[in-house]
């Protein structure tokens, strides 16, 4: 049975980042990355739909240690995947990845101070042990997207596709396309597909806040020509972090004023549109994530008459398209169900501690990464109001601090343990459908630190990079004397 000091699960943004921090901050520890799919990249390798792109700028979605040097600040999927591949190759992280290894269960033994991990590999079952388990498997089910049951779907004569499983042979040239949804995927698909379609419609039950932003960051590109790349990248990164925090605070503190500004920006783009019906959400800004459209491409497609937005509810699919509850029928040759993700906690791995099965939904999340009563296990979960990688970087570095603390003290176990009542709140304070559908499966967060999940990079930076590792963390399980002697 192979033993690894740190076992990382997932080779997406978080897993590749974990590899860098482990070999930089804990060079004396062995690690391996188990990836369930045949390639690295996670989201950016899985999704292949037209126009796939980030809704975060690459100066914050990029790693702190690896400057983004392309001209585009809002990058497309292939460029992001290339960035991840180059990062993994440059630092030798790709050599530590074991593909087609899908983790099924992990059992902690206090006596052995290790996890026994069961997985299915390309040649059958695989069993490994590790001292620390770092889950970097993302937050949604790669094998299944969310798609409601639509009455009459079997009657529709065209093709129904989900963006998560985009068929390579789909030809939508000169065809009528309806994209169901109003989130980031829908607002990406519509302008990307519009040039080839006969007509494309974004059908939404209710609107989402949509914000146009330049695809390139002129200031960042100028600085990169004047300053060393790392300096220019660092300045741009912090500028974008601070601006994002400021806007989020303003949106939460003055929602009506923020809402008015966002809607006026849409009016400037679409002076003839029915903004109240099609672009005014029922909720306040940042109660759900905003949708970013680089260079206003969605608005341009609507202005040019290539695309339209329809706000209505679906009665049923019919042979020629979609019948709405208003009585109107949208003609369609292709229907794209951009209806969201199915959230999944830690890839549904079955955890146990000393023979007792663990239900993580009954735990309290510690510092946004660990779980009350679960030893030597952390997970990477990014921000809902900023780039995923900002939190992933901090989480990876904190895990390394924890590992180094245990080694320095000669202790093999670190268990987040509340000292008194912490209160319970939902893990995510977000009203998006994909979040509310799954929150009962997720852990809770506390009402006070270190059990409170901050959606705030500055606070997390201070707490995770400079704060105490002893705050409600129990270190235990000394290294046996015979092991010390052998070392």
Order of alpha helices (4+ residues) and beta strands (2+ residues): beta-alpha-beta-alpha-alpha-alpha-beta-beta-beta-beta-beta-beta-beta-alpha-beta-beta-alpha-alpha-alpha-alpha-beta-alpha-beta-beta-beta-beta-beta-beta-beta-beta-beta-beta-beta-alpha-beta-beta-alpha-beta-alpha-beta-alpha
